[in-house]
Amino acid sequence: MTIMIQDPQTVIAPETNGKTQTYELNPFAIAQRQLDEAVEILELDDATHEMLRWPMRELRFTIPVRMDDGSVKVFHGYRVQYNDSRGPAKGGLRFHPQETIDTVRALSAWMTWKTAVVDIPLGGGKGGVTCNPKELSMAELERLSRGYMRRVAGFIGPETDVPAPDVYTTPQIMAWMRDEYEAIHMHQAPGIITGKPLELGGSAGRGDATARGGIYTTREAAKVLGIELRGATAAVQGYGNAGFFGHKLGVDILGLKIIAASDSKGGVYNADGLDYDELAAWKQETGSVINFPGSTFISNEDLLELDVTVLMPSALENVITAVNADRIKAKIITELANGPTTPEADVILHDKGIYVIPDFLCNAGGVTVSYFEQVQNAYNFYWTEDEVHVRLDQKMTSAFYNVHEMAERMDVHNRLAAYLVAVDRVAKAMKLRGWV
Ligand code: GLU
């Protein structure tokens, strides 16, 4: 079936009866729609609903950057503080060519539900720059990162809004940003940003935390479903930080056999399983997983439809939609990405009996260890990696059962259940503050 992309925010899928149907793919419209459904079930009042539908505050700006060839390029940047009723706004920064104010709004809304569902004392925020970091030299990337921080330094802070890494941003970028913030404010402030390098106030265990949290929830999902994961097959869509560690920890902790993995250029398949160290080295060397020795090519679309036990969408939004949901065969979907599944697809997957571990629960391990990082920065005393793992496991496992039990009790799909848990907590905080 061909998908016609009319504009990046809409997909038109041919229907079986010959008529075409249009689906909204603007991530912020999707985020609002998901919220609306939860608000109706929770019977929240109109003011609470309106507060939850929109970012509390947002900043858009331009960043002039001197390029290596002497010219100046102007980039567009964003920082959105969605809701801080439960604590300082918290969420990553994305450097991506498709970044828009609406992707940032959606991601900041999902951060609000994410910190609430794992019950850490933080709100939700997000930021980004429309750019292609693959086309920038290290020196240009540093100037862009410092330029970003100069624009937001008066708007964020350890007690107001704390950024972190996301797609295409790294611990090195966090280090430059911490340095720039401290140069502006003329004092040390390690808690201004998380996901820092270990040498500069980062936390042990932050590097693989997003995937690790998702792997812990997958372990619990398999338990409640009575599925044996040891030796079972899995596929990883997207091979950035979350996807690579999803592969590694899926093998090391759960005993999964990863038979396919992909990135933006395409995917690789091997029925006997792919070795994560070798595949990562190959991607490092060649820039992509494709052509990995001993594997055959598989497209991103076909990878999603493989007959595997666990599917890990680990890249960007809107990969499981009304168009392909019916052809998904996995038993468990471990959503390491933010927003990979559209609302129409959620209903289809639920009807098919596929167990979705929804994004803002599944990938909350990253922000949970970011929170641990802030706690350690404030104490100026650092934990061992084992301590981080134990505390992360407790948080993820308890959040998993909060959502699982809500889904059973209310007879709703897991994403809606996660919304019910999270939105209720944020609404209560706003009520207690007297906002609504
Ligand atoms: N960018 C990550 C996320 O989407 C981590 C955010 C954080 O650590 O603040 O959850």
Residues whose N, C-alpha, C, O or C-beta is under 5 A from the ligand:
A	BS01	LIG	K90 G91 G92 V162 A164 P165 D166 N363 G366 V367 S370
